[in-house]
Amino acid sequence: MLRSMGSTTTRTNEPSRTGGELSEDEIFEVLSNRRRRFVIHALKRADEPVDVSELSTHVTAWERGIDPVDVQYEDRRNVYSTLQRTHLPKLEEKNVVTVHEEENLVEPTPELEELDIYVEVLRSKEIPWSLYYVGLAGLTASLLLAVAAGTPGFAGFEAIDVGVFTATVFGISSVAHHVVGRRTRLGNTAKPPELRRRE
């Protein structure tokens, strides 16, 4: 059971080639819908504009947890319709995609290509990385106070020992966070991050 989902974005240092940038509120508005997140994930993995029919097939497959080849026409038709009527116009309005109506193709804009979007999905027993680091900081501060106060069991340690422990734990955690983070970036894996966490 998924407990919560958050998302973060990072930009490159280069200005948008479209002349405009998405605000934080606009980014969260775009990402608030799972179907739009799936569209963005598919477009970020594509090397060229994607046909709306192909896009709807992938979105349907991800929603139903099946292979694209197993998607039925009736199921895909509903997704196809909502993409055309609702989600693609919204993404185009926010300058995230360009829709070529005559060719029935969709392609990401430079604005979208310059965004790194991370989606954090947690199971019921997991905690977000932000709380993990807060807890880790609290633990190391408590250890430092215990050593400084000469608390029994900690009197034999020096402040430098706590410093080495802190650097080591935070270093290992940072590496783990980086590895996990790569798997939660939209367009970085075959399946969207929120689906991979169910496996």
Sequence and secondary structure as in RCSB ss.txt:
>XXXX:A:sequence
MLRSMGSTTTRTNEPSRTGGELSEDEIFEVLSNRRRRFVIHALKRADEPVDVSELSTHVTAWERGIDPVDVQYED
RRNVYSTLQRTHLPKLEEKNVVTVHEEENLVEPTPELEELDIYVEVLRSKEIPWSLYYVGLAGLTASLLLAVAAG
TPGFAGFEAIDVGVFTATVFGISSVAHHVVGRRTRLGNTAKPPELRRRE
>XXXX:A:secstr
 EEEEEEEEEE SS  TTS    HHHHHHHHTSHHHHHHHHHHHH SS EEHHHHHHHHHHHHHTS GGG  HHH
HHHHHHHIIIIIHHHHHHTTSEEEETTTTEEEE HHHHTEEEEEEEEETT   HHHHHHHHHHHHHHHHHHHHHT
 TTTTT  HHHHHHHHHHHHHHHHHHHHHHHHHTBTTSSSS HHHHTT 
